[in-house]
Amino acid sequence: MKLGIAVVYLFGETSAPLLDLHLGQIEKHTQVPYTIYGSINRLAPQYRERLQGYPKVQTHELPATELRDMQEHSLYLDQLMRIAIEDGATHLVTLHLDSFPVRSGWAEELAGRLNDFSPERRRDANHAACVFASIDRIQTACLFFTREWFLRYQPPLMLSAAQRADPRYAQYVREHDPIEHSGIGYGFTAYLNGQTWYYLRDTSGAAPGARGRVYDGMIFHLHAGVRMGEQAPRRTGLLSRPFYVRLAYAVARLGRRRLPVRLKWWMRDHLGWFLHPVLDRPRLDAHAAEVEELKRQLYQDPEGYLNKLRPGP
């Protein structure tokens, strides 16, 4: 087994302390041979130098893009995974700066969750191949799969408008309720091929909606710790007032539950320039203070913070 770990390193000063913790936890708990393939596009020079000082990290300046947010992230991740495969990786996993293993044996256990997807086995009606493992309705904070499956099916992290127009996509969303975010294409690819996947369970015992969780006692994810934490919450203006934040949440929930899948993606594709500042940004800002407090606790006592989350059913 040779593990390729793909990570998009794009962060600022407030998230910089996560880097040593993230890399240290990977080194401490990964017993199989591994290499971290990290993109450093738009990363400040001082953080590039720190990454390049780790012997098991390969840094890559990938072709520049005008895409941003999850589209940029997905583009870089896909390129990193292909680099890892060219380098001989037998298994691949995507992580974020704020996600990492918290106990040893995690890679071997996740590899053991996957099984054969060969044509001979697919003809067995009682056999549904498990082809990847992930958390929280499929997320790139932990998305684990094999080289063979990736090469055979070429799964996209994001789906094109044409793929989302496929009637089977709406059925997939109704049946599995994935997060409509980067990684959703892996589930759709498996779904189209009669395959399944394994969800790591939340074993942290954290309250519903709380950030900072451990899954299957092995993978920690702070949840949007980098994206939310880079910008201090705004305290002035209509969009920062509590009643508007509650309204933004209500509208977003209504849209997720009631709007047809095609319409939601059409709005995201064509009206994102309006929806992000009006609906998304107020909600992200409202949680920025919470995320910063979690980071403070994590930075102050990493082992104590993680040990509180590790126990679980």
TABELMO-V231654 format. One record per run of one state. SS is the DSSP state (alpha for helix, beta for strand, coil for the rest). FROM is the first residue (numbers start at 1). TO is the last residue. If there is no record, write none. Layout:
ss->{SS;SS}
from->{FROM;FROM}
to->{TO;TO}
This chain:
ss->{coil;beta;coil;alpha;coil;alpha;coil;beta;coil;alpha;coil;beta;coil;alpha;coil;beta;coil;beta;coil;alpha;coil;alpha;coil;beta;coil;beta;alpha;coil;alpha;coil;alpha;coil;alpha;coil;beta;coil;beta;coil;beta;coil;beta;coil;alpha;coil;alpha;coil;alpha;coil;alpha;coil;alpha;coil}
from->{1;2;9;13;16;17;30;33;40;45;53;57;61;69;87;91;96;99;102;106;114;119;123;130;136;142;147;154;161;166;167;177;184;193;196;201;202;203;213;216;219;222;225;230;238;241;242;259;261;301;302;311}
to->{1;8;12;15;16;29;32;39;44;52;56;60;68;86;90;95;98;101;105;113;118;122;129;135;141;146;153;160;165;166;176;183;192;195;200;201;202;212;215;218;221;224;229;237;240;241;258;260;300;301;310;313}
